[in-house]
């Protein structure tokens, strides 16, 4: 009988611990435009690496590869230009 009671108390304590709402909320750190652009730049570079790999593996015809590569390079140039502008404004 006591072991059943001990198990019930332990179960209730565990359920209370697991499902009890927290009093303090953890807020995510706010990202600046510069942080967002740096992350975007990394994603674009990763996409370029993947595109090159898949082209070499024969998954893309020359025309599609060239068009996608040009599009990604243009986007990277725009992102880099905005990063440079924001960094210059930040240091000024």
C-alpha positions, 0 to 999 in steps of 0.5 A, spaced: 500 500 500 505 504 501 509 503 495 502 505 491 502 511 495 509 513 494 508 511 486 502 516 486 506 521 489 512 521 485 508 521 479 504 527 481 510 530 482 513 529 476 507 531 472 507 537 476 514 539 474 514 537 467 507 541 465 507 547 470 508 553 466 514 557 467 514 564 470 519 567 466 519 567 459 525 567 455 525 572 449 529 571 443 534 576 442 532 581 436 536 581 430 538 587 427 538 588 419 545 587 419 545 580 422 539 578 418 543 580 411 549 576 414 545 570 415 542 571 408 549 571 405 551 565 408 545 561 405 546 564 398 553 562 398 551 555 401 546 555 395 552 556 390 556 551 393 550 546 392 548 548 385 556 547 383 556 540 386 549 538 383 552 541 376 558 537 376 554 531 378 550 532 371 543 534 375 543 541 371 543 543 364 548 548 362 543 553 361 539 552 367 546 552 371 548 559 368 541 562 369 541 560 377 548 562 378 547 569 375 541 569 379 544 567 386 550 572 384 546 578 383 542 577 390 549 576 393 552 582 390 545 586 393 546 583 400 554 585 400 552 592 398 547 593 403 552 590 408 557 594 406 552 600 407 550 598 413 557 597 416 559 604 414 553 607 417 555 603 423 562 606 424 561 613 422 
